Amino acid sequence: MSRLVRATIVAILVTLLIGPVSPALGDLGSAIDAVVARESLAAGLVGVAVCDPATSAMLYEHNGAKAMLPASTMKTISCAYALETLGPDHRFRTTAEVEALEQGAVSGPLYLVGSGDPFTHASDLSPLAESIAQAGITSVPGGVVADVSLFSGRRWRGGWTADDFTYGYGAWPDAINLNRQTTRLTVRPGAVDGPAQVDWDIPEAPFEIANETLTVPEGGHTELWVDRSLDSNRFTVTGTIALGAEPRAFDRSFVDPGLVAATLLAARLRDRGVEVGDHIGYGEAPPSALEVAALESLPLREILDVTLKISDNLAAELLVWTTAIERGSGPSFADAMGDLTRWLEARGMPMDGLRLADGSGLSRYDYLTPRFLARHMASMVESPLFSIFRDCLPVAGVDGTLGNRFRGSILEGKVAAKTGSLSRVACLTGYAPRDDGSLLAFAVLSSGHDCPTEEVYRAQEDIIAAIMTEELPE
């Protein structure tokens, strides 16, 4: 039997037993295969998918159907969902409402009604108070009440850890948000053998500070900790600081931002001569309430730019929640995640292995496949809002979370992509341009690696460089 006949028989048997053999990949497949086979990555799981937006064809996959932690690449889904639903010019409106107003006196409290604006700042309450005063209000005997009824249910997400909650990146979303739910506490030396000085950047906020620090002589040891009770705004500051030491700053999240905002608004109104009762609390404005002033957010395109460039968890959570409500979903976050899932299904996304637990990717319960992410990014190319979406992504070596990565490489200034990072998790999804003017969507997910993160970054760089330059499969 000739060699050719034997080869033909083997090929027929293979086809009968396991189905047709896929054609060999071009140089792109060989180049990426060599990267993912590196020994330094062997302890973890690497998933790669490359999709051609022009045809929706998957050009390459390695573990493409494996469900993996997406970390903050999840934000590309949340932001696309908001952009496609609300539009780039959408603004959130935080309103001041009253039940009745007669000769400058408010009947009942002034309601501060939240809309889920992620970037309200304490300084915004001054112009809001000015607008309220200009509306002719001189007396609010019922005090100021925060209305956060837009949302219901718990504010934290499944899969977030307790030590996430007290840091700014783990702040709980709410209908009223303030300073991204983060305050900066600054610790300075006091007198030797006495406590340090502790200040915070929202001085009127109803925070409780337990100062358990000690100032030690010059040249002594400085080591400080700031902790917050999970369900209150009681901050405990412990440790030592040496006389003459530079101030130490600590950013910590806080809870009940509605009450903090109501407290500050009452203070700003008093600054303008408005008489305000002492009551600060929660309540719901009646449907007949009269709007007397409003605070408008940045347009959504600018909110998305911040959210994706710096990877803001709080904003991503709020965008999912508010978008779902706008689409007719119920007020709980479980309702919102159900609506987001239906939106993805309607777009024909590959949903196998998908599990959505939050909008930011901070949850350790989120699971996406590389195939899903690459297909999702490719689908956005067909959107009339694609240029806005792409411009909001970090650019390699230029800005955002990619500002210090891939400098001096072929990626610099060309690749737009969203990063995702957790402990031993490093992900990247975005767009790689080629010399012929085409654009490919990619997803590179890595978890469980025990090598330095820089080695994972180098592997990502080499994979994306191959996507940009290597010959594509037929």
C-alpha positions in Angstrom: 0.0 0.0 0.0 1.4 3.3 -1.0 2.1 6.2 1.5 -0.5 8.3 -0.3 -3.2 5.6 0.0 -2.4 5.1 3.7 -2.6 8.8 4.4 -5.9 9.0 2.6 -7.3 6.1 4.7 -6.1 7.7 7.9 -7.8 11.0 7.0 -11.1 9.2 6.2 -11.0 7.4 9.5 -10.2 10.6 11.5 -13.1 12.3 9.7 -15.5 9.5 10.5 -14.4 9.3 14.2 -14.0 13.0 15.2 -15.5 15.0 12.3 -13.7 17.3 9.9 -10.3 18.6 10.9 -10.2 22.4 11.0 -7.8 24.0 8.5 -4.5 25.0 10.0 -4.3 28.5 11.3 -2.1 31.1 9.6 0.8 32.8 11.2 -1.5 34.5 13.7 -2.4 31.2 15.3 1.2 30.0 15.5 2.4 33.3 17.0 -0.3 33.4 19.7 0.1 29.7 20.4 3.8 30.3 21.1 3.0 33.0 23.7 0.3 31.1 25.6 2.6 28.1 25.8 5.3 30.0 27.8 6.4 28.2 30.9 5.8 31.4 33.0 2.1 31.2 32.3 1.7 27.4 32.8 0.4 27.6 36.4 -2.6 29.7 35.4 -5.3 29.8 32.8 -5.0 31.9 29.7 -7.9 32.5 27.3 -7.7 34.4 24.0 -10.2 35.2 21.3 -9.9 37.3 18.2 -13.0 38.3 16.2 -13.3 40.1 12.9 -16.1 42.7 13.3 -16.6 42.8 9.5 -17.6 39.2 9.3 -18.2 38.2 13.0 -15.8 35.3 12.3 -13.6 34.1 15.1 -10.1 34.2 13.7 -8.4 32.6 16.7 -9.4 31.0 20.0 -7.4 29.5 22.9 -9.7 28.4 25.7 -12.2 30.6 24.0 -15.2 28.8 25.7 -13.7 28.7 29.2 -15.6 30.7 31.8 -13.1 33.1 33.5 -13.1 36.0 35.8 -13.3 39.2 33.6 -12.4 41.7 36.4 -13.0 45.2 35.0 -13.4 44.2 31.4 -17.0 43.7 32.6 -17.3 47.5 32.4 -17.3 47.4 28.6 -20.7 45.6 28.8 -22.1 47.9 31.4 -21.1 51.0 29.5 -22.2 49.7 26.1 -25.6 48.9 27.7 -25.9 52.4 29.1 -24.7 54.1 25.9 -27.0 52.2 23.6 -30.0 52.7 25.9 -29.6 56.2 27.2 -27.7 57.9 24.5 -24.5 59.9 24.8 -26.2 63.2 25.8 -28.2 61.8 28.7 -27.9 63.6 32.0 -28.9 62.5 35.5 -31.0 65.1 37.4 -30.8 65.3 41.2 -33.8 67.4 42.2 -34.9 69.5 45.2 -38.6 69.1 45.7 -41.2 70.4 48.2 -44.8 69.5 49.0 -46.0 73.1 49.1 -44.5 76.6 49.2 -46.3 79.7 50.5 -44.6 83.1 50.9 -41.1 81.5 50.9 -41.9 78.9 53.6 -41.9 75.2 52.7 -44.6 73.0 54.0 -42.8 70.0 55.3 -39.2 69.0 54.5 -37.2 69.8 51.4 -36.6 66.5 49.5 -33.3 65.8 47.8 -34.3 63.3 45.2 -31.5 61.1 43.8 -31.3 59.9 40.2 -28.2 57.7 40.4 -25.7 60.4 39.2 -22.3 58.7 39.9 -20.2 61.9 40.1 -22.1 64.4 42.3 -19.5 66.3 44.3 -19.9 68.1 47.7 -19.1 71.3 45.9 -22.2 70.9 43.6 -24.5 71.4 46.6 -23.5 75.1 46.8 -25.0 76.0 43.4 -28.0 73.8 44.2 -28.5 75.7 47.4 -28.2 79.0 45.5 -30.9 77.9 43.1 -33.2 76.9 45.9 -32.7 80.3 47.5 -33.3 82.0 44.2 -36.6 80.1 43.9 -37.8 82.3 46.8 -37.4 79.8 49.6 -36.6 81.4 52.9 -37.7 78.8 55.4 -37.6 75.0 55.5 -38.8 74.1 59.0 -39.1 70.4 58.2 -35.4 70.0 57.5 -33.8 68.2 54.6 -34.8 64.6 53.6 -32.9 62.4 51.2 -35.1 60.4 48.8 -33.2 57.4 47.5 -36.4 55.4 46.5 -35.2 55.0 42.9 -33.4 51.8 44.0 -34.5 49.1 46.4 -32.7 46.2 48.1 -29.2 45.9 49.3 -26.5 48.2 47.9 -23.5 45.8 47.9 -22.9 43.0 45.4 -22.4 39.3 45.8 -18.8 38.3 45.4 -17.4 41.6 46.9 -15.3 40.9 49.9 -15.5 42.7 53.3 -12.1 44.4 52.8 -13.4 45.8 49.5 -16.1 47.7 51.3 -14.1 50.2 53.2 -12.0 51.4 50.2 -13.1 53.8 47.5 -13.1 51.1 44.9 -15.7 49.1 46.9 -18.1 52.0 47.7 -21.8 51.0 47.7 -23.9 52.6 45.0 -27.0 54.6 45.9 -29.5 56.9 44.3 -27.7 59.8 45.9 -23.9 59.7 45.6 -21.3 62.1 46.9 -17.6 62.4 46.2 -17.8 58.9 44.7 -18.7 57.8 48.3 -15.1 58.4 49.4 -13.6 60.7 51.9 -9.9 61.5 52.5 -8.7 61.5 56.1 -5.4 63.2 56.8 -3.3 62.4 59.8 -0.7 64.9 61.1 1.6 64.8 64.1 0.2 66.4 67.3 2.1 67.0 70.5 4.6 64.3 71.6 2.8 61.7 73.7 -0.6 63.1 72.6 -2.9 62.0 69.8 -2.3 62.9 66.2 -4.5 65.4 64.4 -7.1 63.9 62.2 -9.1 65.9 59.6 -11.3 64.9 56.7 -12.2 66.6 53.5 -16.0 66.9 54.2 -15.8 68.7 57.5 -19.6 69.0 58.0 -20.2 65.3 57.3 -21.7 63.4 60.2 -18.7 61.1 60.6 -17.5 59.7 63.9 -13.7 59.6 64.4 -12.2 57.3 67.0 -8.7 58.7 67.3 -6.5 56.1 69.0 -3.1 57.4 67.6 0.0 58.5 69.4 2.5 61.2 68.4 6.1 60.0 69.1 9.3 62.0 69.2 11.0 63.1 66.0 12.7 60.2 64.2 10.4 57.7 65.7 8.4 55.1 63.9 5.4 56.1 61.8 2.8 53.5 61.0 -0.9 54.2 60.8 -4.2 52.4 60.0 -7.7 53.7 59.2 -10.6 51.3 59.5 -14.3 51.8 59.1 -17.2 49.8 60.6 -18.9 48.1 57.7 -22.4 49.5 58.4 -21.6 52.9 59.8 -19.4 56.0 59.3 -17.3 55.4 62.4 -13.7 55.6 61.4 -11.0 54.2 63.8 -7.5 55.7 63.4 -4.7 53.8 65.1 -0.9 53.7 65.1 1.9 56.1 65.6 3.3 59.2 63.8 6.6 60.9 64.5 6.8 64.6 65.2 7.9 66.3 62.0 6.6 63.5 59.8 4.8 64.4 56.6 1.0 64.2 56.8 -0.5 60.8 55.8 -3.6 60.6 53.7 -6.1 57.8 53.6 -9.0 57.4 51.2 -11.9 55.5 52.6 -15.5 54.9 51.5 -18.5 55.9 53.5 -22.1 54.8 53.7 -25.4 56.7 53.8 -24.3 59.2 51.2 -27.9 60.5 51.1 -27.8 61.6 54.7 -24.3 63.2 54.2 -25.6 65.1 51.1 -28.7 66.2 53.0 -26.6 67.4 55.9 -24.3 69.4 53.6 -27.3 70.9 51.6 -28.8 72.1 54.9 -25.5 73.8 55.8 -25.2 75.4 52.4 -28.8 76.7 52.6 -28.1 78.2 56.1 -25.0 79.9 54.6 -27.5 81.7 52.3 -29.8 82.9 55.1 -32.4 80.1 54.6 -33.8 78.9 57.9 -33.6 75.1 58.0 -35.0 72.8 60.7 -32.7 70.3 62.4 -34.2 67.2 60.9 -32.1 65.2 58.5 -33.3 61.8 57.4 -34.7 59.6 54.6 -38.1 59.9 53.1 -40.0 59.7 49.8 -41.2 62.8 48.0 -44.9 62.6 47.2 -45.9 62.3 43.5 -47.4 65.8 43.7 -44.2 67.4 45.0 -43.0 70.6 43.3 -39.5 70.7 41.8 -37.8 74.0 42.9 -34.3 73.3 41.7 -32.2 70.7 40.0 -28.6 69.6 39.6 -27.6 68.1 36.3 -24.8 65.6 35.8 -22.2 65.6 33.1 -23.5 64.2 29.8 -23.3 60.4 29.6 -20.4 60.4 27.1 -18.2 62.2 29.7 -19.4 59.8 32.5 -18.4 56.9 30.3 -15.1 58.4 29.5 -14.2 58.6 33.2 -15.7 55.2 34.0 -13.7 53.4 31.4 -10.5 55.4 31.5 -9.9 55.1 35.2 -12.1 52.0 35.7 -14.6 53.5 38.2 -16.5 50.7 39.9 -19.2 52.9 41.5 -20.1 54.5 38.2 -20.3 51.1 36.4 -22.7 49.8 39.1 -24.9 52.8 38.8 -25.0 52.8 35.0 -26.3 49.2 35.0 -28.9 50.0 37.7 -30.2 53.3 36.2 -30.2 51.9 32.6 -32.3 48.9 33.6 -34.8 51.2 35.3 -35.0 53.4 32.2 -35.8 50.2 30.2 -38.7 49.4 32.5 -36.9 47.0 34.9 -37.8 46.8 38.6 -35.9 48.8 41.2 -33.6 46.1 42.6 -30.2 45.3 41.3 -31.3 41.7 40.7 -33.9 43.1 38.3 -31.2 45.2 36.6 -28.9 42.2 36.0 -31.8 40.3 34.5 -32.5 43.1 32.1 -28.8 43.3 31.2 -28.8 39.6 30.4 -31.9 39.9 28.2 -30.3 42.8 26.4 -27.2 40.7 25.6 -29.3 37.8 24.5 -31.3 40.0 22.1 -27.9 41.0 20.5 -27.1 37.4 19.8 -24.2 37.1 22.2 -22.7 33.6 23.0 -24.1 33.2 26.5 -22.7 29.8 27.4 -20.6 30.0 30.6 -21.9 33.5 31.3 -22.6 34.6 34.9 -23.2 38.3 35.7 -23.1 39.3 39.3 -22.3 43.0 39.1 -21.7 45.8 36.7 -18.1 46.6 37.5 -16.3 43.3 37.5 -15.2 43.6 41.2 -17.3 40.6 42.1 -15.6 37.2 42.2 -18.8 35.7 41.0 -18.6 37.2 37.5 -17.7 34.8 34.7 -17.3 35.5 31.0 -15.7 33.6 28.2 -13.0 35.1 25.9 -15.3 34.3 23.0 -18.1 36.3 24.5 -16.0 39.3 25.2 -14.4 39.4 21.7 -17.8 39.0 20.1 -19.3 41.7 22.3 -16.5 44.1 21.4 -16.9 43.2 17.7 -20.6 43.9 17.8 -20.1 47.4 19.1 -18.2 48.3 15.9 -21.5 48.1 14.0 -23.1 50.6 16.4 -23.6 54.2 15.2 -22.2 55.2 18.6 -19.0 53.1 18.2 -16.6 56.1 17.9 -17.8 57.4 21.3 -17.5 53.9 22.9 -14.0 53.4 21.5 -12.8 56.9 22.4 -13.7 56.3 26.0 -11.4 53.2 26.2 -7.9 53.7 27.6 -5.2 54.0 24.8 -2.0 52.0 25.1 0.8 54.2 26.4 -1.4 57.3 26.3 -4.0 57.5 29.0 -6.2 55.8 31.6 -5.2 52.5 33.0 -3.0 51.9 30.0 -1.2 55.2 30.3 2.0 53.6 31.6 1.8 50.3 29.7 3.1 49.3 26.2 5.1 52.5 25.8 7.6 52.2 23.0 5.9 49.2 21.5 3.9 48.8 18.3 0.7 49.1 20.5 1.4 52.6 21.7 -1.2 55.2 20.6 -3.0 52.6 18.5 -4.6 50.0 20.7 -7.7 51.0 22.6 -8.6 48.5 25.3 -10.2 48.0 28.7 -8.0 46.5 31.5 -9.2 44.2 34.2 -7.2 43.4 37.4 -7.8 41.4 40.6 -5.5 39.4 42.7 -3.7 37.0 40.2 -6.1 38.1 37.4 -5.1 40.3 34.5 -7.4 40.9 31.5 -7.6 43.0 28.4 -10.2 43.5 25.8 -10.4 46.0 23.0 -9.4 46.8 19.4 -6.2 46.2 17.4 -5.8 48.1 14.1 -3.9 46.5 11.2 -1.9 48.2 8.4 -4.6 47.5 5.9 -7.0 49.7 7.9 -9.1 46.9 9.3 -9.8 46.6 13.0 -9.9 43.3 15.0 -11.6 42.8 18.4 -9.8 40.8 21.0 -10.1 39.4 24.5 -7.1 38.2 26.5 -8.0 36.8 30.0 -5.5 35.4 32.4 -6.1 34.1 35.9 -4.3 32.1 38.5 -0.8 33.0 37.3 2.0 32.8 39.8 4.6 34.8 37.8 5.1 38.5 38.2 2.2 40.5 36.7 4.7 42.2 34.3 5.3 38.9 32.6 1.5 38.6 32.0 1.6 42.1 30.6 4.4 41.2 28.2 2.5 38.2 27.0 -0.5 40.4 26.4 1.7 42.8 24.4 3.0 40.0 22.3 -0.4 38.6 21.6 -1.8 41.9 20.6 1.2 42.7 18.4 0.6 39.4 16.6 -3.0 40.4 16.1 -1.8 43.6 14.5 0.9 42.2 12.3 0.7 38.5 11.7 -0.9 36.8 8.6 -4.6 36.0 9.3 -6.1 32.6 8.6 -8.1 32.1 5.4 
